[in-house]
Amino acid sequence: MSATQEPRPVRIGGGTAFFDDSWDGHPALLRAAVDYLVYDFLAELTMASLASNAARNPDGFSPNFLRDVRPFLREILGSGTRIITNWGGLNPHGAADALRALARELGCACKVAVVDGDDLRPRLHALRAGDVREMFSGEPLPADRPISSANAYFGAFPIAAGLAAGADVVITGRVVDSALALGALIHEFDWRPDDLDRLAAGTLVGHLLECSTQVTGGTFTDWEAVADPADIGNPIAECFADGAFVLTKPADTGGLVSIGTVAEQMLYEVSDPQAYVVPDVTCDFSAVTLEPQGPDRVLVRGATGRPAPSAWKVCATYTDGWRAQVYQPIIGMRAAAKAERQAQALFERTDRILRERNISPLKAAHVEVIGAETSYGPRSRARDAREVVAMMSVDHDQAEGVQVFLKEQVCAISAMAPGTALGLAGNLGRGVTPLMKVFNFLLPRAVAAPRLLVDGREVALGPADAESCDPASCVRPQEPARPTDVEPGLTVPLVALAWGRSGDKGDLFNVAAIAREPRFYPYIAAALSAEAVGDWFRHLVAEPAQPRIDRYLVPGVGALNFVVHDALGGGGSVCPRIDPIAKSMAQILLEHPIPVSRAIYAELPATLRT
């Protein structure tokens, strides 16, 4: 049965994308009368932050949720809307107790389910003895570093069981982000573990909602086409039992829901679109289709599923020294050259002082010149900028090592380049902060299992074992036929033909190019080989290497998806660059020249030809 024939959809609203996201759109979201609200609070960086800030925030969960939900909680619970959130962080039971206390204060009845079992810190000795290896680099779990957090990514079936037990709110520790919405759909439609295509479709619902307004026009390539971003509406998925769903937003809100916004978010932070692996299913998004259903409504269908993986993904974090970061404004002629010379001088001065104190030198020092288009490498067009900011990061095994740098960098306003203004300490003004590294590995399902408690009473769950799925078992799409009408020397920037979106995963990032029209897809595919994209991002890896590139075709939406390996300076939690989470990489790729036919070139606006 198609989505348009279903009598009533299950409506899920995407409340937040991260721990301190805006709640400004909640009044409109509540007026839309959704059945569920999902709040995504966790990311690898968030878990690292919760672990490193234990002295400042011993609760192990962000207090922001209590602050932000307070004005809405009575209305949410009174309307029958149910909440699903991974806000629990390192302490989901503490978070549940805090929410119950708030509900009592507001005079609300609130039945809370908690999914735990993801915290593996009590098993660290056994994990080290088992010789676990980082899933990308193959390195062993460090034996000489205290582990701050170690959490398995669980799936959606325990969430569904909590809803079946009558919970008004389900709070989890670490689950995959998409499980929040998938759990509601499993419960509503009684999907079973072998309903693989439906589980894949529900995972796509969760994936599109998990970044909240990023699918309703936020960070969209065509940002000027997004109406009233000050009042951008949160996303709503209207879901049907066959797996089809309509992505929309509340009426009378800003933002935009279109094929472009949905396609961009579908490929955000995705590596292999035919092997998007979550605990409940291995998803294939390559044949997903998007159809407009009126203003700000897009019908999504076509996701397919294969068996789930046989292992949990585990994310561990540990402290690997200390970091200080400083922003120094520098104004005047040759400002970029001044910034680079000044940074190197400050690094050298710091190392000399450390040697004099019998302390080892800085283990890492990095400068990015904001305003000189450092992110573009050799394609920078701003080397002559007269106003820049030197973003300097230094790392050391001892806090004293980076404190020396913080002390000495102040001298630049009187001892170094002319035009230097007073700098600002980074790290949210905290100066010296722990350097948290992320260590991802795979763990057999038999070693860890989720547990469900509803108002303190344990509820039995089914087995967590699953059949393994080999990503290579899928049939890969064929390359589109190469265009035969390309005019030699006639090119347009990729942005004239495509939308783009990029995001990080560890020390790699993905960047997708999505054809604005199906007829543009062959031209994009012909121009963007793995070698061409590798050369475009060559400046992100140490010379003379070229980054390893994986290239995937996504014909359902006319897209190419690239994974650029070892290109984020160690990964988001330790990357010293201006963009540690790779949000800008699509913007950089969208300037890549694409050879086209004379007919396509002639019909494009002049502003898109260069």
N, C-alpha and C positions, 0 to 999 in steps of 0.2 A: 504494500500500500504506500502511495507516495505521501510526502509531507503535506501537500495541499488537501489531502482527503482525510487526514486524521482529525478526530473531533476536538481534542483539546491537548495542546502541548504542555509539557513540563517546562516551566520558565525559571531559568537560573541566571542570577545577576552576578556580575564580577565586581566585587567590592573594592579590593585593593590589589596592587601589584607587588608591594614590598612593605617593609615594616613601618615606614613613615610616610606612606602615600596619603594624598589628599582625600578627605571625606566630603568635599564640597558638593559632589554629585549625588549624595545619598538621599536628600529629600525627593528628588525626581525618581530615583531608583525605587524608593518605597512607594511612591505614588503609582508606579507601574505594576505593583502587586505581584511581585515574583514569588515563586514557591520556595526558592532557596537563595541564600546569599553565601558566596564563597569568598574567603579572605585569605589570600596568599601572603604570607609574612616572611618566608624563609628563602634564603639563597646561600650559596657556599660562603659568600662574604658575610652574610648575616650570622651564620653559625660561627664563623671565625670571630666576629665581633662579640657575640654573646660569650664565647669562651674567653676571649682576651680581656673583657670588661667585667669579669666575675667579681672583682673587688668593688667596683662601682655599682654593679647591678647583680647581686648574688642570687636573685630570684631565678635567673636562667631563661626568662622570657621578657619580651619587650613590654614595658608598662604603657606604651602608646595606645594599644588596643582598648584598654579600659578607659582611658581618657577620651578616645574618639567615639567609642560605641555608646558611651553614657547617654548622650542626648537622644539616641535612637532605640535603645534596647527595649524599652517598654512597648513602643510601637511595633517593633519587629516581633517580639514574642506574642503580643496581643493579637497580631494579625494572622498568626499561624505560620509565618515565614520561619524557616529553619536555617540555622547558621552552621557552616562547615568551615573550619580554619585549621591551618598548621601553626597557629600562633604559639602553641605550647613550647616550641623551641627545645631547650635542654631540660625543661621541667613542665611537662603538660599537666601533671596533677596539681602543681602549684598554680598554674594558670587557671585550671578548672575551679579550684577553691576561690581564687580571686574573683572570677566571674560570678560564681554563686553568691559571694558576699555582696557584689554590686547589685545583683538581681534582688536579693533580700532587701537591700537598702532602698531600692526603687519600688518595692512591693510587688515583684513579679515572681511567678512560679517558673522554675527553669530546671529541666532535667538535662544533665550534662553527661555525655559519653566521652571517655578518654581512650585513645589508642596509644599504647606505649610498646616497649620492647625493642625500640630502635636504638637505644643508647647502649653501645657496646663497650664503654669504658671499663666495666668490671671484667671484661674478657681480654683485655689488652695483652696480658702475659701469654695467653694461649694463642692469640693472633700473631704475636711476634715469633713464638715457637713454630707456628705453622708457615713461616716464611712467606707472608703475603707480599705481593708486589704491586707497585703503582700501575694502574691499568693502561697508562699511556707511555710512561718512560721505562717501566720495568724495574725501577729502583726498589730496594727493600724498605720496609717501614723503619724509620730511624730508631736505633736502639738507645741513643744518647740524648734524646729529646723527650721531654714530658708531653704526652698527648693531652690536648685540652678538650677535644671532643672527638667522638667516633660514632657516627649514626648511619644505620642502614636505611635505605629508601624503601619504604613499604608501599603497598598499592591500595586499591579502592575497596576491596571486599570487606575489610574490617569496618570501614566507614559506613558501608551499606548495612552491616549488621547492627551498628549503633543506632542508625535510623530505624531499623526494623524493631529495635527494642524500645522505641518511643522517645528517643532523645530529641530535645529541642535544639541542642547545640552539640556538635561533635568537635572535639579539640584533639589534635594529633601532635606528636613530635615530628620527626622527619618522615614525610611521605613525598612521593613525586608530586609536583605541583598540580598536574592534570588529574590526579586521583580525587581531589576535592569535588569536582563536578561529576566525574565518573561514578563516584560512590553514590551520589544522589540518583543517577540514572539506573544503576544496578538495582537500587532499592525500588524505584518507581516502576520499572518495567520487568523486574524479576529476571534480569539477564543472568545467565549461568557462565561458569568459567570457559565453556567451550563455544560460547556465542562470540567467536573471535572478531567477525566483521563489526558487530555492534559494539563490542568493547573498544575496537579501534576508532569507531565513530565517536563514542563517548569520550575517549582520550583526546580526540581532536577538539571536541567541545571544551574540555578543560584547558587544552593548550591555547586555544584562542581567548579564553577568559582570563587566564592566569596573569596576564600583564595588564589587565583592566583596560584603561583608555588607550592603550597602544594599538588596539584593534578598531577603535572608533575615531581614528584620525590622528592620534598622538604619534609623533615621529614619522608621519607619512611623508613619502618622497615629495608629493605635490602639496606641500604644507600650505601654500597660498589658497588652495581650493577648500581647505577645512574651515567651515563657518564657525564663528564665535568660539574660538578655543578657550576663552575665559570661562565659558559655561559648558565645557565638553561633557557629553553624557557618558555614563558608564555602560558597558556592554551587557546585553541580555541575549541568551540563547534560548530559543523556543524549540524544544526537543521532542522527537517522536519515537515511538517504539521500534521502528525499523532502522533507526540510526540517523536518518536525515534530520537536519535542523536548520532554522533560520537565525542568522546573526543580525541583531538590530540594537537599538538603544531607546531610551525613553523619549516620548514625544516632547517637542518644544525644548529640546536641549541642543547645545552646540555640538560640533564634531561632524564626523562623516563615517558612514558605513558603506563601503563600495567593494567591488571586486578587488581593487588595488589594496585597500586597507586590510581586507581579510587575507588575501594572498601573501602580503608581506608578513603578517603575523603568523601565518601557517608555517612559514619557513624560518621564522626567528629561532635561533639557537638550535637548529636541526642540523645534524651531520648527514647521515644517509637517509633521505626521505622514504626509502623503501625498507628501512630497518630502524624506525624510531622506537627504541626499546624501553618499555616500562614494565613494572612487575607483573602486570596482568595480561599483557599481550605485546606482540611485536607488530607495530603498525606500518602500513604502507600507504603513504599519502600521494604517491606519484600519479594516480588516476583521479584524484579528487577534482570535482567540478564545482564551479561557482556560478550561480545564476541570479541576476537581479530580480527582486520580487516587489519592486516599487521603491520609493525614496527610503534610503537608509535601511534596506532589508535585502539580505543576500542568502539564498538557499545554498546549503553546503551538503554534498553527498559524494559517495564514491570511495571513502576510506575502507581499506580491507585489513584483515588481521591474520597473523600466523601465531603459532604457540609462543607462550611467554618464555623468557629466559630461565635457566636453571639456577641462577645466582642472583643474590641481592647486590646492588651497587652500594658501597659504603663510602662515606666521606668523612675523613679524619682531618683534624687540624692540630697543628703544633707550633710552638713558638720557636723561631729560628733567628733570634737576635732582636735588634732594635732598629727603628727607622726614625729619621727626622726629615721633614720636608719644609722647604721655604720658597716663598714667591717674592722675587725682587723686581719691581718695575724699573725699567731703564729706558730713558727717553733721549732722543737726539740722533744725529747722523751716525750711521753704521751701528745702530743699536744692537742688532743681532750679533755682530762680531764682538762687540763689547761684552754682551751677556755670556757668550761662550768662553771668552778669555777670562772673564771675571770668575766664572764658575770653576774653571780649571785651577785658577790661582787659589781659590778658597779650598778646594779639595787638597791641593798640594800643601797648603799651610796647615790644614787639619792633620794630614799624615805626618808632617814634620813634628808637630807638637806631640802627637801620640807616640812617635818614636822616642822623643826626649823624655817621655814619661814611662818608657818601657812597656808601652801598650801596642798591640798589633795595629797595622793600618786599617783604614776603612775596607770592608770586604766588598763594597759596591758603592759607586758614586755615579750619578746620572743627571744630566741637565737636558731639559726640553725648553726651547725658546718659543713661548706662546706669542703669536703674532708674526712669526717668521715661517709659518706653515711647515713646522718640523715634521708633522705627520705625513706630509706628501713626499718627503725625501728629496730626490733629485728633481721632482716636478714642482717644487716650491716656486711661487711667483712673488714672494714677499721677502726675499733676502735683504732688500733695501728698506725694510720697514723702519720707521723712525720712533716707534713706540712698541716695546715688547715687555714681556714678563719672563724672567728666568726662573723656571720651576726646577729647583734643585732637590734631589733626594739622595740621602746617604744611609748606608746600613753598616751596623757593627754588632759584634757578638755581645758587647757590653754597652749598657746605657751611657756610660761615661764617654764612650767613643763618639756617639752622635751628639752628645751635649757639648763637646768641644767644638764641633762644627756650628751648632746653634749659637754659641758664644762668639765665634770668630766671624760669622757671616755678617754680623751687625756692622763690622768695621768698614764694609764696602761703601757705605754712604760717605765716608771721609777719606778712605785710603785707596780706592780703586777707580772704576770708570766714571767719567763725568756723566751727569744725568741720572745717576742712581738714586732712586727714592727709597723711602723706608720700607723694608720688606715685611711680609706677613708670614708667620709660622703656619704651616699646613696642618694636616691631620685634624681638621675641625678645631683648630686653635689649641690642640693639646700638646703640641711640640713633639716630645718623644713618645712613641707608641711601640708596643710589641709588634714584631714582624711575624704575621701569622701565615704559615704555609698550609696549603690544602693537599691532601694525599688521598686519591680515590683508588679503590680497589674492589674486586669482586669477591663475594663470600657465598659458599654453598648455602642454599636455603635451609638445610637441616641444622645449620649452626645457630640461626636466630629465627625468631617467629614473633609476629605481632600479638599483642594481648589487648583485649577490650574490657573495659570496666564502665558500667553505667551507674552513676551515683554511688560509686565504690563497690558495686557488685560485679564480679567477673562473669562475662558471658562467653561461652565456648565458641571457638572459631573453627572453621574447616582447616584441612591440611594446607601447608604453604608450599608444598613441592609443586614443581611444574616441569613440563617437557621442554627440553632445550630446542632452540630454533637457530639454524644456521643462516645468517643474513645472505650468504652466497646462494641459497636455495631459490631465491626469487628470480623471476625472469626480468632482465633489464630492458628498459625501453630502447628502441632503435634511434639512432641519430637522425635528425631531420635531414631531408635532402638539401644539399648545398645549393644556394641560389646561383643561377646562371646569368643573372642580369646585373651583377655588381659592376659598377663603373670604376675603373682603376683610378685611384687617388681621390675618390669622392667618399668622404666619411662624415659621420655625425657622432656626437658624444652619446654614449649609452643611454643617458637620461632621456634623450629624445625618443627612445624606443622602449624604455623599460622603467619599472619601479625597482627599488632596491631596499634590502634590509639586511642587517648584520648583527651578530651577537657572539658572546664568548662562551667557551666551555674549557676551563682549565687553561692550558698554554696554547690553545688553538681557538680559531674563530671561524664561523661560517659567514658567507656573504652570498646572497641570492639576487639574481637578476630575473625579473618577471616581465615578460613581454606585455606591453600595453594593448596590443592587438595580436591575434594569432599569426597574422602574416609577417610580423616582425621576428617571430621566434627563430626561423631558419637563419636569418642574418646574424642574430645574436649568437646562436650556437656555432656558426661558422667562424666568428671572430674570437670568441672567448674559449680558447683551448686552455688546458691546464697549464701549459707552458706560458701562454700569454698572461694569465692571471698571476702565475708565479713571478714572472718578470715585473709585473706591475707593483707587487708587494715585496720585491727583493730587499728593499731598504729596511725592512722590519727584522731581518735576521742578520747574523754576523757574516761579514764578507769572508770568503767569496761564495758562500753557500747561497742556494736559492731555496725558498721554503717548499716543503713537500705539499702538493696540492691533490686533493681528491675532487673529482668532478662528477656531478650527478645530474641526470636529466629528469625533469618533472613535467611531462607533456600535458597532464591534466589542466594545468594553469599556464602552460607555455613558459616554463622557467628553467634556469640552470642554477644549481646550488654548488658552491665551492667550499671546501674545508681547507683552511690554511693552517698548517701545523707549525708548532714551535715558534710562534710569531708574536707572543704576548709577554715576553720578558719574564717567563716563569708562571704566568697566570694572574688572574685578577687581584688576588689578595696580596701579591708581592710585586706586581708590575709597577715600575716607577714612571710610566708614561702619563701623558695628559688624558688618554682614553684607555684605561686598563680593562674596560669591558667591551671594547671593540664596537661601540655604537656608531662610530664614524666611518668604519671601513667601507660600507656600502656607498657613502657619499664620495669616497675617493675612487671607488671602482666606476661609479656612474659617469666619470669623465673619460673613461676609456674610449678611444675612437672605434667606430663600427663602420666598415665599408658597406655601402648601400647602393641600390639602383638609382638611376637619375630620376625615375618617377617618384620614389619615396622622398628623395632629397628635395625635389621641387615642391612637394605638398606640405612639407614641414614649415612651420613659422620660422622666420629668419633668426629669431632669438634662440631656437633650438638647434641651429646648424653649426654653432661654434661652441 
